[in-house]
């Protein structure tokens, strides 16, 4: 990172325990904002420049609503915490109007076919994405102790929006999860014999509260990486979770193998989980809680998916034929 100003922002956010992804995202938009204003320092810019930049994103770049909102969040952070001159609450800019897309949903038959051909190394995690409605990062970050076999549920800690929730677990996955935990234990036993192994990474508050936890089996990742690596922040030797990119590739490849014509991603399995629950008669509040949505309006998009199909609207052609 060449800019001392951007390095300062990165250090500021790191010391305040912002997530790495949040830091990278905010730096991207702050840098974009500076370049857009011909490399002027943000201290010399203000509300009107921010309004112009956000309108530019909407008018010239045609960004989605969420993308424009992310850029606004980054600039609000910049002016409140770094420049220490908060932006006006009444910013006047052209809001993005890109229509929200309906989620891609697979049929049950397509889900079965996908799971049939996926690489066995990634089958269990794909089953959790669909069977428990997990986001990809929620799944790869699961710890051994997050699986509750007694109540057939999965604990999701610090999900999107830093929220915790308990989600359902298919009973059919219990034997497979026991096998996966056994694999994690085998990795852990080997790691403990390594004098340089510093234990698994924990959020900073937990690491202080439970100093012995990094070397306890319950805190190890359920889906550990095959290789040890050096933590870029602490420079300590650890075993991280599997790379989410490999899961994405595995599901994309499986969709092609299954000859599914839809645009299938990891999130498609979560969309399918929600839609199939509603199809089966689950009430929308229950689905909202399972997905971890703050607002039921976010969950209602799946009811729109159902209304577009023949189960909800009877075609007049059917009455003629």
MARSENU-379498 format. One record per residue: x, y, z of N, C-alpha, C, O in turn; residue in one letter. Coordinates in steps of 0.02 Angstrom, whole numbers, plus 32768, in hexadecimal, padded with zeros to 4 digits. Layout:
BEGIN
XYZXYZXYZXYZA/...
// end
This chain:
BEGIN
802B7FC48000800080008000802D803E8000804F804C8031X/802D80637FC9805C80997FBF804A80D77FE7807780FB7FFDX/800B80E57FF17FF6812380117FFC8120805D7FDE80F5807CX/8023814E807B8027815080C47FE3815D80E47FD48144811AX/7FB9818480C17F76819380DC7F4C815380E07F2B81478113X/7F4D812A80AB7F2780EC80AC7F4580BA80DD7F21809380FCX/7F8780BB80E57FA7809081177F9080A3815D7F8580788188X/7F8A80E481687F7380FB81AA7F2C80E281B87F1C80CC81EFX/7F0080E781857EBB80CF818D7EBA8084819B7E95806D81C6X/7EE4805F81777EE7801681827EFE800781C97EE17FDB81EAX/7F31802981E07F49801F82257F14803282597F0A800F828BX/7EF28069824B7EBD808182797E86804B82807E70803C82B7X/7E71802F82477E3C7FFD82487E547FBB82677E2F7F9A828AX/7E927FA982587EAE7F6B82737EB27F6C82BF7E9F7F3C82E0X/7ECA7FA382DB7ED07FA883247E8D7FA983467E887F9B8382X/7E587FBB83217E147FBB833D7DED7F7D832B7DB07F7A8332X/7E117F4B83127DF77F0783077DC17F0482D17D937EDB82D6X/7DC57F2E829F7D987F2782667DAB7EE882407DE57ED4823EX/7D797EC982227D867E8C81FA7DB27E9D81BE7DAE7ED481A2X/7DDC7E6D81AB7E097E7881737DE37E8B81337DF97EB6810DX/7DAC7E6A81277D847E7880EB7D677EBF80ED7D647EE180BAX/7D537ED581287D387F19812F7D6F7F4C81217D647F7E80FFX/7DAA7F3F813B7DE37F6C812F7DF17F7280E47DF87FA880CAX/7DF57F3880C37E047F38807B7DCE7F5C80537DDD7F818024X/7D907F5180667D587F7080427D597FBC804B7D517FE1801BX/7D617FD380897D62801B80967D9C803D80737D9580738057X/7DD7801C80757E11803980547E06803F80087E1B806F7FE9X/7DE4800E7FEC7DD680107FA47DAC804D7F937DBC80717F63X/7D7780597FB97D4B80917FA87D6A80D47FB97D5E81057F95X/7D9180D87FEE7DB381177FFF7DE681287FC97DEC81627FB4X/7E0B80F57FB27E3C81017F7D7E1881167F3C7E2F81437F1AX/7DE180F67F2D7DBA81067EF17DA2814F7EF57DA581747EC4X/7D8B81627F307D7281A77F3B7DAA81DA7F317D9F820E7F12X/7DE681CB7F4A7E1F81F97F437E3381FE7EFA7E3E82357EE1X/7E3881C67ED77E4A81C77E917E1681EC7E677E2682107E38X/7DD781E17E787DA182037E547DA7824F7E597D9482737E2CX/7DC082657E927DC982AD7E9E7E1082C47E8F7E2A82F47EADX/7E3082A17E607E7182B57E467EA682B97E7D7ED082E67E7FX/7EA382887EAA7ED3827E7EE07ED582B77F137F0882C27F34X/7E9F82DB7F187E9B830D7F4D7E9382E97F907E7582B47F94X/7EB083077FC47EA982E980077E6082F1801E7E4383268015X/7E4382BD803B7DFD82C280527DF082FB80827DB883148087X/7E25831280A67E1C834A80D47E09838A80AF7DEA83B780CBX/7E1C838D806E7E0C83C880467DC983C180237DB383EF8000X/7DA98388802C7D69837A800C7D32837880427D418378807EX/7CF58375802C7CBF8375805C7C7F835780417C80832C8015X/7C46836D805E7C05834F804E7BF6835080037BE0831D7FE7X/7C0283887FE27BF1838D7F9B7C1A835C7F717C0183407F40X/7C5983527F837C8383247F5E7C6C82DC7F697C6F82B37F3BX/7C5682CD7FA67C3C828A7FB37BFB827F7F8D7BF1824A7F70X/7BD082B17F8C7B9182AC7F667B9F82A17F1C7B7E82787EFBX/7BD082C67F017BE082BF7EBA7BFC82797EAB7BED825C7E77X/7C2582607ED87C43821E7ECF7C0D81E77ED07C0E81BA7EA7X/7BDF81EC7F007BAA81BA7F057B7B81BD7EC87B63818A7EB0X/7B6E81F97EB07B4582017E737B6A81E47E377B4B81C57E0BX/7BAC81ED7E357BD481D17DFF7BCF81857DFE7BC981667DC9X/7BD081667E3A7BCB811D7E3D7B8881067E237B8380D17E02X/7B54812D7E307B11811A7E197B0881287DCE7AEE80FE7DAAX/7B1D81647DB87B0E81797D747B3E815B7D407B2981437D0CX/7B80815E7D507BB181477D1F7BC580FD7D287BD080D97CF8X/7BCA80E87D667BE080A37D727BA680727D787BB080367D74X/7B6A808D7D827B2D80637D857B33802C7DB97B227FF27DACX/7B4C803E7DF47B57800C7E297B157FF97E497AE3801D7E43X/7B157FC17E6B7ADA7FAA7E907ACF7FD47ECE7AFD7FF77EE5X/7A947FCF7EEA7A827FF67F267AB27FE67F5F7ACB80137F81X/7AC07FA57F6A7AEB7F917FA17B337FA97F977B557FBA7FC7X/7B497FAB7F587B8D7FC37F4A7B94800C7F5B7BC580217F79X/7B6380347F477B64807B7F577B6180867FA37B8280B27FBEX/7B39805D7FC57B338063800E7B75805280307B8880728061X/7B99802180157BDB800F80317C0C804980297C3280588057X/7C0C80687FED7C3780A27FE27C2780DA80127C5480FA802DX/7BE780E7801E7BD2811B804D7BEA810B80947C02813780B7X/7BE480CC80A87BFB80B780EB7C4680C480F37C5C80DC8127X/7C6C80B480BE7CB580BE80C17CC6810880C97CF3811980EFX/7CA2813380A57CB1817B80A97C98819980EA7CB781C78105X/7C61818081047C4A819681467C7D8185817C7C8C81AD81A8X/7C98814981777CCD813581A57D098163819E7D25817A81D0X/7D1D817181617D57819B81537D5081DF81747D7D81F68196X/7D17820081697D0F824481817D01824881CC7D12827881EDX/7CE1821481E77CD38215822F7D10820282587D1E8223828BX/7D3481CE82447D6A81B3826E7DAF81CB825B7DDB81D08286X/7DBB81D8821C7DFE81EC82067E04823881FF7E308257821CX/7DD7825581D77DD7829E81CD7DBA82C1820A7DCA82FC8216X/7D90829E82307D6E82B9826B7D4382F682597D428328827CX/7D2082F082217CF18322820B7CB782FD81EA7CB582F681ADX/7C8882E482137C5382B981F97C2C82D981BF7C22831581BDX/7C1782AE81917BEF82C481587BA982D9816F7B9282C481A4X/7B89830181477B45831681557B1682DA81527B2182AB812CX/7AE282DC817B7AB082A7817B7A8082AF81417A5882818133X/7A8282E8811E7A5582F580E67A7B82FA80A47A73832B8080X/7AA382C980967AC682C980577A9482C2801D7A64829C8021X/7AA082E87FE87A7382E87FAF7A9782CB7F717AC182ED7F53X/7A87828E7F607AA8826D7F277A76823F7F057A44822C7F23X/7A85822D7EC77A5A81FF7EA27A6581B87EBC7A9B819C7EB6X/7A31819C7ED77A3781587EF27A3481257EBA7A10812C7E89X/7A5B80F07EC47A5C80BA7E937A17809B7E8D79F380947EBFX/7A0580897E5079C2806F7E4479C2802A7E23798F80137E08X/79FC800A7E2479FF7FC87E0579CF7F997E2879D17F907E65X/79A37F7C7E02796F7F517E1E798D7F157E4279BE7EF77E2BX/796F7F037E7B79867EC97E9F79737E8A7E7A793A7E827E65X/79A37E5D7E7179967E207E4D79757DED7E7B79837DEA7EB7X/79497DC47E5E792F7D8D7E8579657D587E8B798B7D4C7E5CX/796A7D387EC5799F7D067ECE79967CC97EA2795E7CB67E92X/79CE7CAC7E8E79CD7C6D7E6879BF7C357E9979E07C2F7ECDX/798E7C0B7E89797B7BD47EB6797C7B937E8E79637B8F7E56X/79997B607EAC799B7B1E7E8D795E7AF57EA479457AFD7EDBX/79477AC97E7879147A9A7E8D79337A647EBA79707A5F7EBEX/79097A3E7EDB79247A087F05794A79D57EDB797D79BA7EF1X/793279C77E9F795479987E73799979B37E6079C9798C7E5BX/799D79F37E5379DE7A117E427A0E7A107E7C7A4A7A047E73X/79F47A1B7EB97A1E7A167EF57A3A79D07EFB7A7679C67F08X/7A0F799E7EF27A2579587EF77A5B79497EC47A8D79287ED4X/7A5279607E877A8279527E527AC579757E617AFA79587E55X/7AC179B37E7A7AFE79D87E8B7B2679B37EC17B6279AB7EBBX/7B03799D7EF57B25797B7F2C7B3F79377F177B6E791C7F35X/7B21791B7EE37B3678D97ECB7B7A78DD7EA87BA278AE7EACX/7B8879157E867BC5791A7E5D7BFB79457E7B7C3379477E61X/7BED79687EB27C1F79957ECE7C5A796D7EEB7C5279357F01X/7C94798C7EE97CD1796D7F067CC379597F4F7CAD79837F76X/7CCE791A7F617CC079037FA57CDF792F7FDC7CC579338013X/7D18794F7FCD7D3979797FFF7D0D79B480137D1479CF804AX/7CE079C97FE67CB77A047FF37C6D79F47FFA7C447A217FFFX/7C5D79B47FF97C1679A17FFB7BF579B5803E7BBE79D0803EX/7C1779A880767BFA79B780B77BED7A0180C07BB97A1580D9X/7C1C7A2A80AB7C127A7280B37BDA7A8B80867BB57AB98098X/7BD37A6D804A7B9B7A7E801E7B597A69803D7B277A8C8037X/7B597A2F805E7B1C7A19807F7B087A4780B97ACD7A5080C6X/7B397A6480DA7B2A7A9481107B107AD680F37AE47AF68110X/7B2C7AEB80BA7B147B29809B7ACA7B2380897AA37B518094X/7AB77AE9806E7A717ADF805C7A477AC980987A107AE380A2X/7A607A9980BF7A387A7C80F57A2E7AAA813079FD7AA18155X/7A5B7ADA813A7A557B0881737A517B51815E7A4B7B7D8189X/7A537B5E811D7A4C7BA381057A867BD081187A7D7C0C8121X/7AC27BB4811D7AFC7BDB81327B187C0480F87B157BEF80BEX/7B337C3D81087B5D7C6180D87BA07C3C80D37BB37C178100X/7BC37C47809C7C027C2280927C337C2F80CA7C507C0080E6X/7C3E7C6F80DC7C6F7C7E81107C597C6481547C837C52817EX/7C187C6181617C007C44819F7C117BFA81A37C217BE081D8X/7C0E7BD9816A7C1C7B9181697C667B8281727C797B57819AX/7C917BA6814D7CD97B9681517CF57BAA81957D287B9081AAX/7CD57BD981B87CEE7BF081F97CD27BC882337CE27BD9826DX/7CAB7B9582277C907B6D825E7CC87B4D82867CFA7B37826BX/7CBF7B4C82C87CED7B2A82F57CCF7AE683087C927ADB8301X/7CF87AB983207CE17A7783337CA77A7B83657C777A56835FX/7CAC7AA883957C797AAC83CA7C397ACF83B47C097AD483DBX/7C377AE883767BFA7B0A835F7BC47AD983497B8B7AEE833EX/7BD47A9983447BA27A6783317B827A4C83717BA47A2E839BX/7B417A5583777B1B7A3D83B17AF579FE839D7ABF7A028380X/7B1279C583AC7AF3798683987AB5797783C27A87795683AAX/7AB3798E84007A7A7981842B7A3A79A184117A0479838413X/7A4079DF83FA7A057A0483E27A047A0A839679DC7A31837BX/7A2E79E483747A3179E5832A7A307A2C83107A027A4082EBX/7A627A5183227A677A97830D7AAF7AAB83057ADD7A89831BX/7AB87AE482E47AFA7B0082D87AFA7B4782F47ACD7B6E82E6X/7B2D7B57831B7B337B9B83367B5D7BC583057B957BB282F3X/7B427BFC82F17B667C2B82C57B777C6882EF7B4B7C8C8306X/7BB77C7382F97BCE7CAB83227BE87CE482F57C0D7CD882C6X/7BD27D2083057BEA7D5C82E27BE17D5482967C107D5C826FX/7BA47D4482837B937D41823C7B8E7D8882207BA57DB8823FX/7B6F7D8E81E67B687DD081C77B447E0081F77B117DEE8215X/7B5E7E3C81FE7B437E6C822E7B587E5D82757B3B7E7882A4X/7B8A7E30827D7BA47E1D82BF7B6F7DFD82EB7B707E058328X/7B407DD882CC7B0A7DB982F17B187D6F82FB7B387D4E82D2X/7AFF7D5583337B037D0D83427ABE7CEE83397A8B7D0E8345X/7ABE7CAE83227A7D7C8D831B7A887C41831D7AC07C288314X/7A527C1D83297A527BD483287A277BBE82ED79EE7BD382E5X/7A447B9282C47A207B7B82887A177B2F828B7A397B0C82B1X/79EA7B17826279DA7AD082627A137AA682457A3B7ABE821DX/7A167A6782597A487A3782407A2479F8822B79FF79DB8253X/7A2E79E281ED7A0F79A481D57A2C796881FB7A69796081FFX/7A01793F82167A177905823D7A4278D682137A6E78B4822DX/7A3678D581D17A5C78A981A47AA678BC81A07ACF7894818AX/7AB778F981B57AFD790F81B27B2578FE81F17B62790781F2X/7B0478E582247B2678D782637B6178A7825A7B9878B88272X/7B5A786D823A7B95784182327BCD7861820A7C087858821AX/7BBB788881D77BEF78A981AE7C1378DF81D77C4F78E881CFX/7BEE790182017C0E7935822B7C3C7916825F7C717932826EX/7C2978DD827A7C5678BA82A97C9778A782857CCD78AB82A3X/7C91789182477CCD788082217CF878BE82137D3578BB8216X/7CD778F582057CFC793381F87D1F794C82377D5779648233X/7CFE7946826F7D1D795982AE7D5A792D82BD7D8D794482D7X/7D5478ED82AC7D8D78BF82B57DC878D6828A7E0178D482A1X/7DBB78EC824D7DF1790682227E11794482417E4E794A8242X/7DE77971825B7E0179AD827B7E2C799B82B77E5F79BB82C4X/7E18796782DD7E3E795183177E82793583017EB479408323X/7E84791182C97EC378F682B17EF4792E829F7F2F792B82B0X/7EDB7961827C7F05799B826D7F1E79BB82AE7F5979CD82B4X/7EF179C182DE7F0279E3831D7F3879BD83437F6579DB835FX/7F33797B83447F65795383677FAA795B83477FDD795F836AX/7FAC795D83057FEC796882E2800779AE82F1804379B782FEX/7FDB79E082F17FF07A2582FD800C7A2D8343803D7A52834DX/7FEE7A0B837380057A1383B9804C79F783C3806D7A0883F4X/806279CD839580A679B2839980D979E2837A811579D78380X/80C07A15835980EC7A47833A80FB7A7E836D80CD7AA08382X/813A7A878380814B7AB983B4813D7B01839E81387B2E83C8X/81357B0C835D81297B50834580DE7B60833E80CC7B99832FX/80B37B2D8348806C7B38833F80507B63837880597B5383B3X/802F7B9A836680167BCA83987FCD7BC283A77FB07BE983CEX/7FAD7B8F838A7F667B8783957F3C7BAA83617F567BD2833AX/7EFC7B9B83607ECF7BB8832F7EC27C02833F7EC77C188378X/7EB27C28830B7EA37C7083147E607C7783387E317C548329X/7E5E7CA783667E207CB983887E177D0483847E487D298383X/7DD87D1C83847DCD7D6483897DF17D7F83C67DF77D5C83F9X/7E087DBC83C27E367DD783F57E197DD6843B7E3D7DC6846BX/7DD97DE584437DBB7DE584867DBA7D9E84A37DC87D9584DEX/7DAA7D6D847A7DA97D2884917DEF7D0F84A17DF97CEA84D1X/7E1F7D2484797E657D0E84857E7E7D2784C87EA37D0584EBX/7E687D6484DB7E7C7D7E851D7E567D5C85557E737D4D858AX/7E167D4E854A7DED7D31857E7DFD7CE8858A7DFD7CD085C3X/7E0C7CC485537E1B7C7C85587E5F7C6F85397E637C568501X/7E957C7E855C7ED87C77853F7EEA7C2F852C7F157C258501X/7ECB7BFE854B7EDB7BB8853B7EB07B9D85027EBE7B6784E7X/7E7D7BC284EE7E4D7BAA84BC7E6C7B9A84787E577B698459X/7E9D7BC0845F7EB97BB0841D7ED47B6A84167EDC7B5183DEX/7EE37B49844E7EFD7B05844B7ECD7AD3846A7EE27AA08485X/7E8C7AE384657E587AB5847A7E327A9E843C7E267AC5840FX/7E1F7A5E84397E027A4283FD7DC07A6583EA7DB17A6D83AFX/7D997A79841C7D587A97840D7D5D7AD783E47D2E7AE783BFX/7D947AFA83EA7D9C7B3983C77DBB7B3183817DC07B62835CX/7DD17AF583707DF07AEB832F7DBA7AEF82F87D807AE18304X/7DD07B0482BD7DA17B0982857D877AC482727DAC7A938270X/7D467AC082637D287A82824E7D427A6C820A7D4A7A3081FDX/7D507A9D81DF7D6B7A8E819D7DB17AAD81987DB97AE2817AX/7DE37A8D81B47E267AAA81B67E4A7AA681737E3D7A7A814AX/7E767AD681697EA17AD5812E7ED07A9A81327EE07A828168X/7EE67A8380F87F147A4B80F67F5B7A5F810A7F847A348119X/7F6A7AA0810A7FAD7AB881187FAE7AEB81517F7F7B128158X/7FE27AEA81787FED7B1F81A980037B5E8184801F7B5A814DX/7FF67B9881A1800A7BD78182801A7C0B81B880067C0381F1X/803E7C3E81A480507C7381D3801A7CA881D280097CC3819DX/7FFF7CB7820D7FCD7CEC82137FEC7D2F8200801E7D43821EX/7FD17D5181CD7FF07D8F81B67FF17DC781EA801B7DF481E6X/7FC47DC5821B7FC27DF9824E7FF17DEA8288801A7E14829BX/7FEA7DAD82A480127D9C82DF80557D7D82CD80827D7882F7X/805D7D66828E80997D43827680A37D00829A80DA7CE6829CX/806D7CE482B580707CA482D880597C6C82A980317C77827BX/80727C3082B680617BF6828D801E7BDA82A380157BC882DEX/7FEE7BD782757FAB7BC082867F907B93824E7FAD7B8E8218X/7F577B73825D7F327B4F82297EF07B72821E7EC67B74824BX/7EE87B8E81E37EAC7BB581D37E757B8581BA7E817B4981B5X/7E3B7BA081AC7E067B77818D7E137B7281427E3D7B958127X/7DEE7B4681217DF77B3D80D97DE87B7F80B67DC17BA880CEX/7E067B88807C7DFD7BC580557DB77BC480357DA57B948013X/7D927BF880417D4E7BFB80267D4D7BFA7FDA7D1C7BE57FBBX/7D847C117FBA7D877C127F717D837BCB7F557D647BC07F21X/7DA27B9B7F777DA17B567F5E7D5A7B397F627D477B117F38X/7D337B4F7F947CEE7B387F997CC57B557F607C9D7B327F41X/7CCF7B957F527CAB7BB57F1A7CB97B907ED97C8B7B817EB2X/7CF97B817ECD7D0B7B5F7E8F7CEC7B1A7E8B7CD57B047E56X/7CEC7AF77EC37CD17AB37EC57C867AB37EB47C6F7A877E8FX/7C617AE37ECE7C197AE67EC17C0C7AFC7E797BDE7AE27E59X/7C337B2B7E607C2C7B3F7E197C397B037DEB7C137AF77DBCX/7C6E7ADE7DF97C807AA57DD07C4A7A6F7DD47C397A507DA2X/7C307A647E117BFC7A317E1A7BBD7A447DF37B9C7A187DD7X/7BAC7A847DF27B717A9A7DCD7B797A8C7D827B497A787D61X/7BB67A967D687BC27A867D217BBE7A3B7D167BA27A257CE3X/7BDA7A147D447BD879CB7D3E7B9079B17D407B7E79827D1DX/7B6779D27D697B2179BE7D6F7AF679DA7D367ABA79CC7D32X/7B157A027D0A7AF37A207CD17AB97A4C7CE67A847A4C7CC7X/7AC47A717D1B7A937AA27D327AA07AE37D0D7AD77AFE7D11X/7A6F7AFC7CEB7A787B387CC17A767B797CE87A897BAD7CCEX/7A5F7B777D257A5A7BB47D4D7A9F7BCB7D657ACF7BA47D65X/7AA37C0B7D797AE17C267D947AE67C127DDE7ACB7C337E09X/7B097BDB7DEB7B0C7BBE7E2E7B497BD77E537B817BD47E3AX/7B3E7BF07E907B737C057EBD7B677BE57F017B347BC37F0BX/7B947BF07F2F7B897BD77F747B4A7BF47F927B267BD27FB6X/7B3D7C347F827B027C557F9F7AC27C3A7F817A8C7C407F9FX/7AC67C1B7F467A8B7BFC7F287A707BC67F567A337BBC7F5AX/7A9C7BA27F787A867B6D7FA67A617B8B7FE17A307B6E7FF9X/7A777BC57FF97A547BE8802F7A0F7C00801779DD7BFA803AX/7A0D7C1D7FDA79CD7C327FBD799D7BF77FB879617BFD7FC7X/79B77BBE7FA3798D7B827F9A79737B6A7FDE793A7B557FE3X/799D7B6D801179897B5A8055794C7B83806A791B7B678082X/794F7BC5806279187BF0807778D97BE3804F78A27BDF806BX/78E07BDE800D78A67BD47FE278857B917FF078477B8D7FF2X/78AC7B5D7FFA78907B1A8006786E7B17804B783D7AF38053X/78887B3C807C78677B3F80BD78227B5F80B577F17B4680D1X/781E7B96809077DE7BB7808677AE7B8B805F77727B89806DX/77C87B68802D779F7B3A800677817B03803377497AED8029X/77A87AEE806577927AB9809177637AD180C7774B7AA980F0X/77557B1280C977257B2D80F977417B508135771B7B658161X/77837B59813877A07B7E8170778A7BC7816D77857BE48137X/777D7BE581A777697C2B81A677A67C58819B77DF7C4481A9X/77997C93818277D07CBF816C77FB7CD681A678377CE2819DX/77DE7CDD81E278067CF2821C78397CBC822E78727CCC8241X/78257C7E822978547C478237788D7C48820578C87C408218X/787D7C5081C678B07C53819278DE7C8F819D791B7C8A8193X/78C17CC781B178E97D0381C0791C7CF581F679577D0881F0X/79077CD3822C79357CC38263796B7C93824C79A57C9A8260X/79597C628223798A7C32820C79BF7C5381E079FA7C4181E3X/79AA7C8481B879D97CA5818B7A007CDC81AE7A357CF18196X/79E77CF481E77A0A7D2A820B79FD7D6E81ED7A277D9B81F3X/79C37D7881CD79B27DB981B179987DE781E879707DD38212X/79AF7E2581E879977E56821A79507E6D820B79297E7A8238X/79407E7081CA78FF7E8A81B578DB7E54818D78F87E37815FX/789D7E48819E78767E15817B786D7E26813178607DFA8108X/78747E668120786D7E7980D978A37E5880AF78987E498074X/78DE7E4D80CC79137E2C80A878FF7DE48098790E7DCA8062X/78DD7DC480C778C87D7E80BE788F7D79808D78877D46806BX/78677DAE8088782C7DAB805D783C7DA4801378107D937FEBX/787A7DB08000788C7DA87FBA78817D5F7FA478747D527F69X/78857D307FD3787B7CEA7FC178327CDB7FB478217CAD7F8FX/78057D027FD277BE7CF97FC377B17D127F7C77847CF87F5AX/77D77D437F6577D07D5A7F2077E57D247EEF77C77D1C7EBAX/78187CFD7F02782E7CC67ED777F57C937ED077E77C7B7E99X/77D47C847F08779E7C537F0777637C6D7EDD77447C467EB8X/77547CAD7EE3771B7CC97EBF77247CCA7E7476F47CCF7E4EX/77647CC57E5E77717CC57E1677667C807DF877647C7A7DBBX/775E7C4D7E2177587C097E0877107BF17E0576E37C137E1DX/77077BB77DE676C47B9C7DDD76A27B877E1D76657B807E1EX/76C87B7F7E5476A97B6A7E93767D7BA17EB0764E7B927ED6X/768B7BE07E9F76657C177EBD76347C377E8C75FF7C4E7EA1X/76457C387E4C761A7C597E1A76077C277DE576337C097DC5X/75C77C1C7DDC75B07BEE7DA975AB7C107D6675897C437D5EX/75CE7BF67D3575CE7C147CF2758A7C0B7CD2756D7BD57CD7X/756F7C3F7CB0752E7C387C8E75327C057C5474FF7BE97C40X/756F7BFB7C3975767BCA7C0475657B847C1B754A7B5B7BF6X/75757B767C5B75677B347C76751C7B257C7575087AEB7C6CX/74F37B587C7E74AB7B4E7C7F74917B3E7C39745E7B1B7C32X/74B37B577C05749F7B487BC174B47B037BAB74927AE27B84X/74EF7AEE7BC4750C7AAE7BAD74F97A757BDC750D7A3C7BD0X/
// end
